[in-house]
Amino acid sequence: MCKRLQDKSAFVTGAGQGIGRGIAEQLATNGASVTIAEINESTGQSTANELNQAGYAAQFTRVDIRSEDEIKAGIAAHVEEFGGLDILVNNAGANQNFDASRMSVDEWEKSMSLNLRGAWLCSKHALPIMAQQESGVIINIASVHATMTTYNFFPYNVAKSGILGLTRSLALDWGHRNIRAVTVSPGWIRTQPVIDHFAGADDPAAEEGRVRDIHPLRRIGEPENVGALVAFLASDEASYITGTEIVIDGGISARHAD
């Protein structure tokens, strides 16, 4: 395996399962030391343990991205363990969908804190460290719903659209300190919500086949596919990529709705 991230360290939120875990695994196998920042202590510790057992440098720290204090403490623990912070991956979030006419303010605030505010807060506390180093990259995980959506995805799509704006601003305002910011927008990836979606269908096999066949590549993405892209974007090979969105969706967004 190419060690393109040797001597770098990464703080990955929501890294206990799904896309976050796929990202953490790919960063580690590419040479980075990784903090698994996760609210679920069971999955977070399990992921860190498995990476350690495989010979990689990893630690778990409990972080609820709705809490600025927990974010500050988590990043401080990362710096204490690994000596700096080269890569921040803002992956944690939750797919919450409501009727815009019936959604409460509390429900709105919870969704925004999970899917947008937390990414800003993590960036807020990572930026001074990266600026002191004169290097760093922030990779924000959004969704194809940031630019194109479907029925009944409010306000998840709204928050993910905000991630694009966050990325652009960070890239513009911090580029002079050699800090890059990039958005990665996945489409259908085989995570637990997707698995649950298929299982809940009247005919699970038929539903999975339908979803598979609307992709030009005729397959559904895996977490490691997203992880491999993030590892590249975090590396010096991507040193001229900033302020933009990279879509990883098996070509589904190229398809005209019919």
Rosetta blueprint (number, residue, H / E / L):
1 M L
2 C L
3 K L
4 R L
5 L L
6 Q L
7 D L
8 K L
9 S E
10 A E
11 F E
12 V E
13 T E
14 G L
15 A L
16 G L
17 Q L
18 G H
19 I H
20 G H
21 R H
22 G H
23 I H
24 A H
25 E H
26 Q H
27 L H
28 A H
29 T H
30 N L
31 G L
32 A L
33 S E
34 V E
35 T E
36 I E
37 A E
38 E E
39 I L
40 N L
41 E H
42 S H
43 T H
44 G H
45 Q H
46 S H
47 T H
48 A H
49 N H
50 E H
51 L H
52 N H
53 Q H
54 A L
55 G L
56 Y L
57 A L
58 A E
59 Q E
60 F E
61 T E
62 R E
63 V L
64 D L
65 I L
66 R L
67 S L
68 E H
69 D H
70 E H
71 I H
72 K H
73 A H
74 G H
75 I H
76 A H
77 A H
78 H H
79 V H
80 E H
81 E H
82 F H
83 G L
84 G L
85 L L
86 D L
87 I E
88 L E
89 V E
90 N E
91 N L
92 A L
93 G L
94 A L
95 N L
96 Q L
97 N E
98 F L
99 D L
100 A L
101 S L
102 R L
103 M L
104 S L
105 V H
106 D H
107 E H
108 W H
109 E H
110 K H
111 S H
112 M H
113 S H
114 L H
115 N H
116 L H
117 R H
118 G H
119 A H
120 W H
121 L H
122 C H
123 S H
124 K H
125 H H
126 A H
127 L H
128 P H
129 I H
130 M H
131 A H
132 Q H
133 Q H
134 E L
135 S L
136 G E
137 V E
138 I E
139 I E
140 N E
141 I E
142 A L
143 S L
144 V H
145 H H
146 A H
147 T L
148 M L
149 T L
150 T L
151 Y L
152 N L
153 F L
154 F L
155 P E
156 Y H
157 N H
158 V H
159 A H
160 K H
161 S H
162 G H
163 I H
164 L H
165 G H
166 L H
167 T H
168 R H
169 S H
170 L H
171 A H
172 L H
173 D H
174 W H
175 G H
176 H H
177 R H
178 N L
179 I E
180 R E
181 A E
182 V E
183 T E
184 V E
185 S E
186 P E
187 G L
188 W L
189 I E
190 R L
191 T L
192 Q H
193 P H
194 V H
195 I H
196 D H
197 H H
198 F H
199 A H
200 G L
201 A L
202 D L
203 D L
204 P H
205 A H
206 A H
207 E H
208 E H
209 G H
210 R H
211 V H
212 R H
213 D H
214 I L
215 H L
216 P L
217 L L
218 R L
219 R L
220 I L
221 G E
222 E L
223 P H
224 E H
225 N H
226 V H
227 G H
228 A H
229 L H
230 V H
231 A H
232 F H
233 L H
234 A H
235 S L
236 D H
237 E H
238 A H
239 S L
240 Y L
241 I L
242 T L
243 G L
244 T E
245 E E
246 I E
247 V E
248 I E
249 D L
250 G L
251 G L
252 I H
253 S H
254 A H
255 R L
256 H L
257 A L
258 D L
